[in-house]
Amino acid sequence: MNDESKSQQLKHNDPAGVEVSQQLKSAFFAQDELEWVDWVMPDTWFKLLAINPITGGFTMMLKVAANNKAPIHGHIGSVEGFILEGGFAYEDDWGYAGDYVQEPAGINHKPVTGADGMVMFAIAHGPLAGYNDDGSVALILDAREMYRMAEAAGAASHVDKPAHWE
Ligand SMILES: [Fe+2]
């Protein structure tokens, strides 16, 4: 093995003019202290962690009850998640605690949970869509609507509200 095969690593040098940034508030948030808020599907709950007012995406903790069948819904933006507890499936494709999950943009699906329900950390890169019985769109769930629901439940004070949402 020669040196060219090694990946480059950052060094503990002292680069000229590069300093550690000071953040206005802590980078950490004790999400355990938030109450779960009813979400848009039966027997599901969320904690809003962050919003992206540019894409309409949002970051949340999501909890789903045991043996839950989610209504069919669509993803306008993709979702990435990490299962923390329990497990769930898309048809016969099961994931469990410790698994990374990705829901591509443009798909419809109706996931189900198992006997343990599930808790996951999820980043929605864009909105979700729910449907009426006739197939028309019933709901667009974006960052603003997520913020509105969290705020109404008194669980959004840690999220900076964009000025144009006033
Ligand atoms: Fe989904």
Boltz pocket constraint, residues with backbone or C-beta under 6 A from the ligand:
constraints:
  - pocket:
      binder: B
      contacts: [[A, 73], [A, 75], [A, 103], [A, 109]]
      max_distance: 6.0
